[in-house]
């Protein structure tokens, strides 16, 4: 079972040390103006046969500075024909090497004085052009469908993902095609979105969409190859909207449209009232993780959004944690615990920069998701453990109540929490949002008999001098266990706990609530990094990471399995077989390693012409009764027909 990243290249973690040389994407030349776009009025025409987009755009904005230049984002596949001021004066343009366009204005902007610019442009968008977000398709036109998401910059975008705006959009398509976009459809293909948010996304599909009603929620599905999944997703939409409405309050849109994109597009993207999903993400069973994450973004990203890209953890962290909360609601506490562990591993795959410097990260990169979503969700889970469930869920509801239709920053999030509990969270946010790194605890203790029972005296040590956070202790005794919360502050913290029963063990952070290193976490993080190297075919670096995991835990079945996978991919079949055998003899964590190791051994024997041995391995795979990722179907397939592999060319 090979690992898969979700539609994104992996920029190696080892270059994190160079992060100090990165320049924020928000940096501007001295002559460039900061502007606030209020509204776009767009007339667009889509020709599916020729894969052409043509558009006329009026951009109403207010300058925030006195300046003579503006820089906007515009897809590199689009050719600007003309740009004029509201008075009709021509504006000179310069294309940057990236997706930016510099506008040289005929006269200086007056700070605070509203004005407008008019754009005319066109271009062919096949999906194979260089995207503003490297390696991901956010816009493409095909014969039977087309999609245009805001990150594609298919219209001139100011201060990407930060500057909120309204939009009046008209889309002209050939007869027999349907259009979906954000807002109210006042006539065919004409949408008005009057709130300040991030509309700017639309889809075109040949034929008519399917409507599904569930729990009073209307879902419209522009699904093609996945059309049979519309009903199932409609039902999940109803359940998820009901759950999130109870948590966060009324959504900005009660009617949602789902759009199927194509391979190479992001797994999911959430625009106001419109959710785009790739065919792989839709799958043959409802993908509750993707759908819950994207529906939650109707609050976290649409209803409110970060004040700058340095505060992206608010949007992405809350969306990811909403995904975990939905799993807790539908699958139980055990599912939450599993997903929290996965999230903590992701958060630790990249240690720098701190979350508050997220603007330095490349959009949609693994580092971007690890820090803004993974560490963001981890921070929220830790905050929940400190605040308690009652206050934490009030906190989740008060954020959209106070900041609906607005931007929000980290300090404002902290204030919402502090006003609820009357506690000071400055140290918590300093550690987890403004700083990098995670602690590794060492525990020392001794037990003494007292007149009334026993006393445990101990010391908690870790290596972060500024660390300060409440951490739970569980003292296991010959009777009932006892718990105490210790404020761990600095590199060494002493504690004393009185117990009635004789202590038998002391466990620090028994619920795994603190994002921290231990041997198990180091193994998991090293394996995850190795998987990311495999995604870009950096097999040598991948094996190095897996070996780091094995240095900590020699019998890690997952690390051994991943090494075997690499050897299999490199056609080093003998070494692959050896490692698959070692994986089966290891700790079998996770348990699916056993069934898939037998499957790979069967394939190796088929390749080498040992059909009897191959059949034996496929039968052993079947006996495990573990159908992870369709393993049992795979075994049946190759029991019937030998596995064949194209011979490599040397």
C-alpha positions as CSV (number, residue, x, y, z in Angstrom):
1,X,0.0,0.0,0.0
2,X,1.9,3.1,-1.3
3,X,1.6,6.4,0.4
4,X,-0.1,9.4,-1.3
5,X,0.2,13.1,-0.7
6,X,-2.8,15.2,-1.5
7,X,-1.9,16.9,-4.8
8,X,1.2,18.7,-3.8
9,X,5.0,18.5,-4.2
10,X,7.0,18.1,-1.0
11,X,9.7,20.8,-0.4
12,X,12.2,19.0,1.7
13,X,12.2,19.6,5.5
14,X,16.0,19.9,5.6
15,X,15.8,23.2,3.9
16,X,13.9,24.7,6.8
17,X,17.2,26.1,8.1
18,X,17.2,28.4,5.0
19,X,13.8,29.8,6.0
20,X,15.3,33.0,7.3
21,X,16.2,33.9,3.7
22,X,12.6,33.7,2.6
23,X,10.8,37.0,1.9
24,X,7.1,37.3,2.8
25,X,4.8,37.2,-0.1
26,X,3.2,40.3,1.2
27,X,6.3,42.4,0.7
28,X,5.9,45.5,-1.6
29,X,7.9,48.0,-3.4
30,X,7.9,51.5,-2.0
31,X,6.0,52.9,-5.0
32,X,3.3,50.2,-4.7
33,X,0.0,51.0,-3.1
34,X,-2.0,48.9,-0.6
35,X,-5.5,48.9,-1.8
36,X,-8.8,47.6,-0.4
37,X,-11.0,46.0,-3.1
38,X,-14.7,46.4,-2.4
39,X,-16.3,44.8,-5.5
40,X,-15.7,43.1,-8.7
41,X,-18.2,43.3,-11.6
42,X,-17.3,40.5,-14.1
43,X,-18.7,39.5,-17.5
44,X,-17.1,36.2,-18.5
45,X,-17.5,34.0,-21.5
46,X,-16.5,30.3,-21.5
47,X,-16.0,28.4,-24.8
48,X,-15.6,24.7,-23.8
49,X,-14.8,23.6,-27.4
50,X,-11.9,26.0,-27.7
51,X,-11.1,25.9,-24.0
52,X,-11.1,29.7,-24.0
53,X,-12.0,32.2,-21.2
54,X,-12.7,35.8,-22.1
55,X,-13.6,38.4,-19.4
56,X,-14.3,42.0,-18.8
57,X,-13.7,43.1,-15.2
58,X,-14.5,46.3,-13.3
59,X,-12.6,46.5,-10.0
60,X,-13.8,49.0,-7.4
61,X,-11.3,49.8,-4.7
62,X,-10.0,52.3,-2.2
63,X,-6.3,53.1,-2.0
64,X,-4.7,52.7,1.4
65,X,-1.6,54.7,0.3
66,X,-0.5,57.4,-2.0
67,X,1.3,55.6,-4.8
68,X,1.7,55.1,-8.5
69,X,1.8,51.3,-8.8
70,X,-0.5,48.4,-7.9
71,X,0.4,44.7,-8.1
72,X,-2.3,42.2,-8.7
73,X,-2.4,38.4,-9.3
74,X,-3.5,37.1,-12.7
75,X,-3.2,33.6,-14.1
76,X,-0.2,33.3,-16.4
77,X,-2.3,31.7,-19.1
78,X,-4.4,34.8,-19.5
79,X,-3.4,37.7,-21.8
80,X,-4.2,41.2,-20.7
81,X,-5.6,43.1,-23.6
82,X,-6.4,46.5,-22.0
83,X,-6.4,48.1,-18.6
84,X,-8.0,51.5,-18.1
85,X,-9.0,53.7,-15.2
86,X,-12.6,54.6,-14.5
87,X,-12.1,57.8,-16.5
88,X,-10.9,55.7,-19.5
89,X,-7.2,56.5,-19.2
90,X,-4.9,53.6,-20.3
91,X,-2.8,51.9,-17.7
92,X,0.6,50.4,-18.5
93,X,1.2,46.8,-17.3
94,X,4.3,44.7,-16.6
95,X,4.1,40.9,-16.3
96,X,6.3,39.5,-13.5
97,X,7.9,36.0,-13.8
98,X,5.3,34.7,-11.4
99,X,1.5,35.2,-11.7
100,X,1.7,38.9,-10.7
101,X,1.0,41.9,-12.9
102,X,2.3,45.4,-12.0
103,X,0.1,48.3,-13.0
104,X,1.8,51.6,-13.7
105,X,-0.9,54.2,-13.2
106,X,-1.1,57.4,-15.2
107,X,-1.4,59.5,-12.1
108,X,-0.8,58.9,-8.4
109,X,-3.5,57.3,-6.3
110,X,-5.0,59.5,-3.6
111,X,-5.2,57.6,-0.3
112,X,-8.8,57.0,0.8
113,X,-10.3,58.1,-2.5
114,X,-12.5,55.4,-4.1
115,X,-11.7,54.6,-7.8
116,X,-12.0,51.8,-10.3
117,X,-10.0,50.0,-12.9
118,X,-11.3,48.1,-16.0
119,X,-9.6,45.0,-17.4
120,X,-10.1,43.0,-20.6
121,X,-8.3,39.7,-21.1
122,X,-8.6,36.2,-22.5
123,X,-6.7,33.0,-22.7
124,X,-6.8,29.3,-23.2
125,X,-7.0,27.3,-19.9
126,X,-6.5,23.6,-20.5
127,X,-5.3,22.9,-16.9
128,X,-1.8,22.2,-18.2
129,X,-0.6,25.8,-17.9
130,X,1.7,26.8,-15.1
131,X,-0.6,27.4,-12.1
132,X,-0.2,30.2,-9.6
133,X,0.0,27.4,-7.1
134,X,2.7,25.1,-8.4
135,X,1.5,21.7,-9.4
136,X,-2.2,22.1,-8.6
137,X,-5.0,22.7,-11.1
138,X,-7.3,25.5,-9.9
139,X,-8.8,26.3,-13.3
140,X,-9.4,24.3,-16.5
141,X,-11.8,24.2,-19.4
142,X,-12.9,20.9,-21.0
143,X,-15.5,19.9,-23.5
144,X,-18.0,18.8,-20.9
145,X,-17.0,20.8,-17.8
146,X,-14.9,23.7,-16.6
147,X,-14.0,25.0,-13.2
148,X,-12.5,28.3,-11.9
149,X,-11.4,28.6,-8.3
150,X,-10.3,31.8,-6.6
151,X,-6.7,30.6,-6.1
152,X,-6.3,30.3,-9.9
153,X,-6.4,34.1,-10.1
154,X,-8.6,33.9,-13.2
155,X,-9.6,37.5,-12.4
156,X,-7.2,40.2,-11.0
157,X,-6.7,39.4,-7.3
158,X,-5.5,41.8,-4.7
159,X,-3.9,40.6,-1.4
160,X,-4.7,36.9,-2.1
161,X,-6.7,35.2,0.6
162,X,-6.8,38.4,2.8
163,X,-8.7,41.2,1.0
164,X,-12.4,40.4,1.3
165,X,-14.7,41.6,-1.5
166,X,-18.2,41.3,-3.1
167,X,-18.9,40.2,-6.7
168,X,-21.4,40.6,-9.5
169,X,-20.7,37.8,-11.9
170,X,-22.2,37.0,-15.3
171,X,-21.0,33.9,-17.2
172,X,-22.0,33.2,-20.8
173,X,-21.9,29.5,-21.9
174,X,-23.2,27.6,-24.9
175,X,-26.7,26.2,-24.9
176,X,-26.9,23.0,-22.9
177,X,-24.4,24.0,-20.2
178,X,-25.2,24.9,-16.6
179,X,-23.3,27.4,-14.4
180,X,-22.8,27.3,-10.6
181,X,-21.2,30.1,-8.5
182,X,-21.5,31.9,-5.2
183,X,-24.5,34.1,-4.3
184,X,-28.0,34.6,-5.6
185,X,-28.7,33.6,-9.3
186,X,-30.8,36.4,-10.5
187,X,-30.9,35.0,-14.1
188,X,-29.2,32.2,-16.0
189,X,-25.5,32.5,-15.3
190,X,-25.8,35.8,-13.4
191,X,-24.8,35.7,-9.7
192,X,-24.8,38.4,-7.1
193,X,-22.8,38.0,-3.9
194,X,-23.2,41.1,-1.8
195,X,-21.2,40.1,1.3
196,X,-17.5,40.8,1.8
197,X,-15.9,37.4,1.5
198,X,-14.1,35.4,-1.2
199,X,-16.6,34.5,-4.0
200,X,-14.7,34.5,-7.3
201,X,-15.2,30.8,-8.1
202,X,-17.6,29.1,-10.6
203,X,-18.1,25.9,-12.5
204,X,-19.6,25.0,-15.8
205,X,-21.1,21.5,-16.6
206,X,-22.8,20.1,-19.7
207,X,-26.3,19.0,-18.7
208,X,-28.2,19.6,-15.5
209,X,-27.0,19.1,-12.0
210,X,-28.7,16.8,-9.4
211,X,-30.4,18.2,-6.3
212,X,-30.5,16.3,-3.0
213,X,-32.4,17.4,0.1
214,X,-31.4,16.2,3.5
215,X,-32.4,17.6,6.8
216,X,-33.7,20.8,5.3
217,X,-30.4,21.4,3.5
218,X,-30.4,21.5,-0.3
219,X,-27.3,20.2,-2.1
220,X,-26.8,20.6,-5.8
221,X,-24.3,18.2,-7.3
222,X,-22.3,18.9,-10.5
223,X,-20.9,15.4,-10.5
224,X,-20.0,13.6,-13.7
225,X,-18.2,10.3,-13.4
226,X,-19.1,10.3,-9.7
227,X,-22.8,11.0,-10.3
228,X,-23.8,7.9,-8.4
229,X,-22.3,9.3,-5.2
230,X,-24.5,12.4,-5.2
231,X,-27.2,11.0,-2.9
232,X,-24.7,9.7,-0.4
233,X,-22.9,13.0,-0.3
234,X,-26.2,14.8,0.0
235,X,-27.1,12.8,3.1
236,X,-23.6,13.5,4.6
237,X,-24.0,17.2,3.8
238,X,-27.2,17.3,5.8
239,X,-25.6,15.6,8.9
240,X,-22.5,17.7,8.8
241,X,-24.4,21.0,8.4
242,X,-26.6,20.2,11.3
243,X,-23.6,19.3,13.5
244,X,-21.6,22.4,12.6
245,X,-24.5,24.7,12.9
246,X,-25.0,23.5,16.5
247,X,-21.3,24.1,17.2
248,X,-20.6,27.4,15.3
249,X,-24.0,29.0,14.8
250,X,-25.9,29.8,11.5
251,X,-23.8,29.2,8.3
252,X,-23.4,31.9,5.7
253,X,-25.1,29.6,3.2
254,X,-27.7,26.9,3.8
255,X,-27.6,25.8,0.2
256,X,-24.4,24.2,-1.0
257,X,-23.3,23.2,-4.5
258,X,-20.7,20.4,-4.9
259,X,-18.6,20.4,-8.1
260,X,-16.5,17.5,-9.4
261,X,-13.2,18.7,-10.8
262,X,-10.5,16.4,-12.1
263,X,-7.3,14.6,-11.2
264,X,-4.6,17.1,-10.4
265,X,-7.0,19.6,-8.8
266,X,-7.0,19.9,-5.0
267,X,-8.9,17.3,-3.0
268,X,-11.2,20.0,-1.9
269,X,-11.7,23.7,-2.1
270,X,-14.5,25.7,-0.4
271,X,-15.9,28.9,-1.9
272,X,-18.9,30.7,-0.5
273,X,-21.8,28.2,-1.1
274,X,-19.7,26.0,-3.5
275,X,-17.4,23.1,-2.7
276,X,-15.1,21.7,-5.3
277,X,-13.9,18.1,-5.0
278,X,-11.5,16.0,-7.1
279,X,-12.7,12.5,-8.3
280,X,-10.1,10.8,-6.1
281,X,-11.4,12.7,-3.1
282,X,-15.1,11.8,-3.9
283,X,-14.2,8.1,-4.2
284,X,-16.7,5.3,-4.1
285,X,-17.5,5.8,-0.4
286,X,-18.2,9.2,1.3
287,X,-15.0,10.9,2.2
288,X,-16.1,12.3,5.6
289,X,-12.8,13.9,6.3
290,X,-12.6,16.0,3.2
291,X,-16.3,16.8,3.1
292,X,-16.4,17.8,6.8
293,X,-13.3,19.9,6.4
294,X,-14.7,21.7,3.4
295,X,-18.1,22.3,4.9
296,X,-16.5,23.7,8.0
297,X,-14.7,26.2,5.8
298,X,-18.0,27.9,5.1
299,X,-17.5,29.3,8.6
300,X,-13.6,29.3,8.8
301,X,-12.6,31.1,5.6
302,X,-16.0,32.3,4.1
303,X,-17.8,33.8,7.1
304,X,-14.6,35.1,8.7
305,X,-10.9,34.9,7.5
306,X,-7.4,35.7,8.7
307,X,-6.3,39.4,8.9
308,X,-3.1,38.4,7.1
309,X,-1.4,35.3,5.9
310,X,0.5,35.2,9.1
311,X,-2.7,34.2,10.8
312,X,-3.7,31.4,8.4
313,X,-3.5,28.9,11.3
314,X,-6.9,30.3,12.4
315,X,-8.6,29.3,9.2
316,X,-6.8,26.1,8.4
317,X,-6.4,25.0,12.0
318,X,-10.1,25.5,12.8
319,X,-11.1,23.7,9.6
320,X,-8.8,20.7,10.4
321,X,-10.0,20.6,14.0
322,X,-13.6,20.7,12.8
323,X,-12.9,17.6,10.8
324,X,-11.7,15.9,14.0
325,X,-14.7,17.1,15.9
326,X,-17.0,15.6,13.3
327,X,-15.2,12.3,13.5
328,X,-15.6,12.4,17.3
329,X,-19.3,13.0,16.8
330,X,-19.9,10.3,14.2
331,X,-17.3,7.7,15.1
332,X,-16.6,8.2,18.8
333,X,-13.7,9.2,21.1
334,X,-11.4,6.5,19.7
335,X,-11.6,8.0,16.3
336,X,-10.7,11.4,17.7
337,X,-7.7,10.0,19.6
338,X,-6.4,8.3,16.4
339,X,-6.8,11.5,14.3
340,X,-5.2,13.7,17.0
341,X,-2.1,11.4,16.9
342,X,-2.0,11.7,13.1
343,X,-2.4,15.5,13.4
344,X,0.4,15.7,16.0
345,X,2.7,13.7,13.7
346,X,2.0,16.0,10.8
347,X,2.6,19.1,13.0
348,X,6.1,17.9,14.0
349,X,7.2,17.0,10.4
350,X,8.1,20.7,10.0
351,X,9.5,22.6,13.0
352,X,10.0,26.1,11.5
353,X,8.8,28.8,10.9
354,X,6.4,29.5,13.8
355,X,2.7,29.5,12.9
356,X,2.7,33.3,13.3
357,X,5.1,33.5,10.3
358,X,3.0,31.4,7.9
359,X,3.2,34.1,5.2
360,X,6.7,32.7,4.5
361,X,5.3,29.4,3.4
362,X,4.5,28.4,-0.1
363,X,0.8,28.1,-0.6
364,X,-0.5,24.5,-0.5
365,X,2.9,23.0,0.2
366,X,3.2,20.2,2.7
367,X,5.0,22.7,5.1
368,X,2.1,25.0,4.7
369,X,-0.4,22.3,5.7
370,X,1.8,20.9,8.5
371,X,2.1,24.2,10.2
372,X,-1.1,26.0,9.5
373,X,-3.5,23.0,9.6
374,X,-1.6,20.3,11.5
375,X,0.0,22.5,14.2
376,X,-3.1,24.8,14.2
377,X,-5.4,21.9,15.0
378,X,-2.9,20.5,17.6
379,X,-2.9,23.9,19.3
380,X,-6.7,24.0,19.4
381,X,-6.8,20.5,20.9
382,X,-4.4,21.6,23.6
383,X,-6.4,24.7,24.2
384,X,-9.5,22.6,24.6
385,X,-7.7,20.5,27.3
386,X,-6.9,23.6,29.2
387,X,-10.2,25.4,28.8
388,X,-12.4,22.4,29.3
389,X,-15.1,21.3,26.9
390,X,-17.8,23.6,28.0
391,X,-15.7,26.8,27.6
392,X,-14.0,25.5,24.5
393,X,-17.3,25.0,22.6
394,X,-18.5,28.4,23.8
395,X,-15.2,29.7,22.4
396,X,-15.9,28.1,19.0
397,X,-19.3,29.7,18.8
398,X,-18.3,33.1,20.0
399,X,-15.6,33.6,17.3
400,X,-18.1,33.6,14.4
401,X,-20.6,35.5,16.5
402,X,-18.1,38.3,17.0
403,X,-16.3,38.3,13.7
404,X,-18.8,37.3,11.1
405,X,-18.1,39.1,7.8
406,X,-14.7,40.3,9.2
407,X,-11.1,39.5,9.4
408,X,-9.5,38.1,12.6
409,X,-6.0,37.9,14.0
410,X,-4.3,35.8,16.6
411,X,-4.6,38.4,19.4
412,X,-8.3,38.6,18.8
413,X,-8.6,34.8,19.0
414,X,-6.7,34.9,22.3
415,X,-9.0,37.6,23.7
416,X,-12.1,35.6,22.9
417,X,-10.7,32.7,25.0
418,X,-9.5,34.9,27.8
419,X,-12.8,36.8,28.1
420,X,-14.5,33.4,28.5
421,X,-12.4,31.9,31.2
422,X,-10.8,35.0,32.7
423,X,-7.5,33.3,32.4
424,X,-4.3,34.6,30.8
425,X,-3.3,32.6,27.7
426,X,-0.3,34.8,26.7
427,X,2.2,32.1,27.6
428,X,0.2,29.4,25.7
429,X,0.0,31.5,22.5
430,X,3.6,32.5,22.8
431,X,4.7,28.9,22.9
432,X,2.5,27.4,20.3
433,X,1.7,30.2,17.9
434,X,4.7,32.6,18.1
435,X,7.5,30.1,18.8
436,X,8.6,26.8,17.2
437,X,9.6,23.5,18.7
438,X,8.0,21.1,21.1
439,X,9.1,19.7,24.4
440,X,10.3,16.3,25.3
441,X,9.6,15.4,28.9
442,X,11.7,13.5,31.4
443,X,10.1,12.4,34.6
444,X,11.8,11.5,37.9
445,X,10.0,10.6,41.1
446,X,10.3,8.9,44.5
447,X,7.6,7.5,46.8
448,X,7.4,8.1,50.5
449,X,5.1,6.7,53.2
450,X,3.3,9.3,55.3
451,X,1.1,9.1,58.3
452,X,-2.1,9.2,56.2
453,X,-0.8,7.2,53.2
454,X,1.9,8.0,50.6
455,X,3.5,11.0,48.9
456,X,5.1,11.1,45.5
457,X,7.8,13.7,45.1
458,X,9.0,14.3,41.6
459,X,10.5,16.5,38.9
460,X,9.5,17.1,35.3
461,X,12.3,18.2,33.0
462,X,12.2,19.5,29.4
463,X,14.4,21.6,27.2
464,X,12.3,24.7,26.3
465,X,13.1,27.5,28.7
466,X,10.0,29.6,28.0
467,X,7.6,26.7,28.1
468,X,4.7,27.1,30.5
469,X,1.6,24.9,30.4
470,X,-0.6,22.8,32.7
471,X,0.2,19.1,32.2
472,X,-1.8,16.2,33.8
473,X,-0.2,13.5,36.0
474,X,-1.8,10.2,36.7
475,X,-0.6,8.3,39.8
476,X,-1.5,4.7,39.5
477,X,-2.0,3.0,42.9
478,X,-3.0,-0.3,44.3
479,X,-6.4,1.3,44.6
480,X,-8.0,3.9,42.3
481,X,-5.7,6.1,40.2
482,X,-5.4,9.7,41.2
483,X,-4.9,12.7,38.8
484,X,-3.3,16.0,39.4
485,X,-2.5,18.9,37.1
486,X,1.0,20.4,37.3
487,X,2.0,23.8,35.8
488,X,5.2,22.8,34.0
489,X,7.2,26.0,33.7
490,X,10.8,26.3,32.4
491,X,13.2,23.4,32.1
492,X,12.5,21.9,35.6
493,X,9.3,21.7,37.6
494,X,8.9,19.9,40.9
495,X,5.7,18.4,42.2
496,X,4.3,16.5,45.2
497,X,1.1,14.4,45.3
498,X,-0.5,12.8,48.3
499,X,-2.2,9.5,47.8
500,X,-4.1,7.0,50.0
501,X,-3.2,3.9,48.1
502,X,0.4,2.8,47.5
503,X,1.7,4.3,44.1
504,X,2.8,1.8,41.5
505,X,3.5,4.1,38.6
506,X,3.4,7.8,37.6
507,X,2.3,8.7,34.0
508,X,2.9,12.1,32.6
509,X,0.3,13.5,30.1
510,X,-1.7,10.2,30.1
511,X,-4.1,11.4,27.5
512,X,-1.4,12.5,25.0
513,X,-2.8,16.0,25.0
514,X,0.5,17.9,24.8
515,X,2.3,18.2,21.4
516,X,5.6,16.7,22.4
517,X,8.3,14.3,21.5
518,X,8.9,10.8,22.8
519,X,10.4,7.7,21.2
520,X,7.1,6.7,19.6
521,X,6.5,10.2,18.2
522,X,10.1,10.4,16.8
523,X,9.5,7.1,15.0
524,X,6.2,8.3,13.6
525,X,7.6,11.6,12.5
526,X,10.6,10.1,10.8
527,X,8.3,7.6,8.9
528,X,6.1,10.4,7.8
529,X,9.0,12.4,6.5
530,X,10.2,9.3,4.6
531,X,6.8,8.9,3.0
532,X,7.0,12.5,1.8
533,X,10.4,11.9,0.2
534,X,9.0,8.8,-1.6
535,X,6.3,11.1,-3.1
536,X,9.0,13.0,-5.0
537,X,11.1,9.9,-5.7
538,X,13.9,10.8,-3.4
539,X,14.3,7.2,-2.3
540,X,17.8,7.6,-0.7
541,X,16.5,10.4,1.6
542,X,13.4,8.3,2.3
543,X,15.4,5.3,3.4
544,X,17.5,7.6,5.7
545,X,14.4,8.8,7.4
546,X,13.1,5.2,7.8
547,X,16.5,4.2,9.3
548,X,16.2,7.0,11.8
549,X,12.9,5.5,12.9
550,X,14.5,2.1,13.2
551,X,17.4,3.5,15.3
552,X,14.8,4.4,17.8
553,X,12.6,1.3,17.4
554,X,14.3,-1.6,15.7
555,X,11.1,-3.7,15.4
556,X,8.9,-1.0,13.9
557,X,6.8,-2.9,11.4
558,X,5.8,0.3,9.6
559,X,9.3,1.6,9.2
560,X,10.5,-1.9,7.9
561,X,7.5,-2.0,5.5
562,X,8.3,1.4,4.1
563,X,11.9,0.4,3.5
564,X,10.6,-2.7,1.7
565,X,8.3,-0.6,-0.4
566,X,11.2,1.6,-1.6
567,X,13.2,-1.5,-2.5
568,X,10.2,-2.9,-4.4
569,X,9.9,0.4,-6.3
570,X,13.6,0.1,-7.2
571,X,13.2,-3.5,-8.3
572,X,15.6,-4.7,-5.6
573,X,13.3,-7.6,-5.0
574,X,15.5,-9.7,-2.7
575,X,16.0,-6.8,-0.2
576,X,12.3,-6.0,-0.5
577,X,11.4,-9.6,0.4
578,X,13.8,-9.6,3.4
579,X,12.3,-6.4,4.7
580,X,8.7,-7.5,4.2
581,X,9.5,-10.6,6.2
582,X,11.0,-8.4,9.0
583,X,7.9,-6.2,9.0
584,X,5.7,-9.3,9.5
585,X,7.9,-10.3,12.4
586,X,7.9,-6.8,14.0
587,X,5.5,-5.1,16.3
588,X,2.6,-5.1,13.7
589,X,1.7,-1.5,14.4
590,X,-0.4,-0.8,12.4
591,X,-1.9,-4.2,11.9
592,X,-2.5,-3.7,8.2
593,X,1.3,-4.1,7.6
594,X,0.8,-7.9,7.9
595,X,-1.7,-8.3,5.1
596,X,0.0,-5.9,2.7
597,X,3.5,-7.5,3.4
598,X,2.0,-10.9,2.4
599,X,0.6,-9.3,-0.8
600,X,3.9,-7.8,-1.8
601,X,5.7,-11.0,-1.1
602,X,3.2,-12.7,-3.4
603,X,3.9,-10.2,-6.1
604,X,7.6,-10.7,-5.7
605,X,7.3,-14.5,-6.1
606,X,5.0,-14.0,-9.1
607,X,7.6,-11.7,-10.7
608,X,10.3,-14.3,-10.0
609,X,8.2,-17.2,-11.4
610,X,7.6,-18.9,-8.1
611,X,3.8,-19.3,-8.5
612,X,3.3,-21.8,-5.7
613,X,5.0,-19.5,-3.2
614,X,3.1,-16.5,-4.5
615,X,-0.2,-18.3,-4.0
616,X,0.8,-19.2,-0.4
617,X,1.4,-15.6,0.4
618,X,-1.9,-14.5,-1.1
619,X,-3.7,-17.1,1.0
620,X,-1.9,-15.9,4.1
621,X,-3.0,-12.4,3.2
622,X,-6.6,-13.7,3.0
623,X,-6.4,-15.4,6.3
624,X,-5.7,-12.1,8.1
625,X,-9.3,-11.0,7.2
626,X,-7.8,-7.4,7.1
627,X,-9.4,-5.5,4.2
628,X,-7.5,-2.3,4.7
629,X,-7.4,-0.4,1.4
630,X,-9.1,-3.4,-0.4
631,X,-6.3,-5.8,0.6
632,X,-8.6,-8.9,0.5
633,X,-9.9,-8.0,-3.0
634,X,-6.3,-7.7,-4.1
635,X,-5.5,-11.1,-2.7
636,X,-8.5,-12.7,-4.5
637,X,-7.4,-11.0,-7.8
638,X,-3.9,-12.4,-7.7
639,X,-5.0,-15.8,-6.5
640,X,-7.0,-16.0,-9.7
641,X,-4.4,-14.4,-12.0
642,X,-0.6,-14.0,-11.4
643,X,0.7,-10.6,-10.8
644,X,2.6,-9.1,-13.8
645,X,5.0,-6.2,-13.7
646,X,6.5,-4.4,-16.7
647,X,10.2,-5.2,-16.8
648,X,12.3,-2.1,-16.0
649,X,14.6,-0.7,-18.6
650,X,18.2,-0.2,-17.6
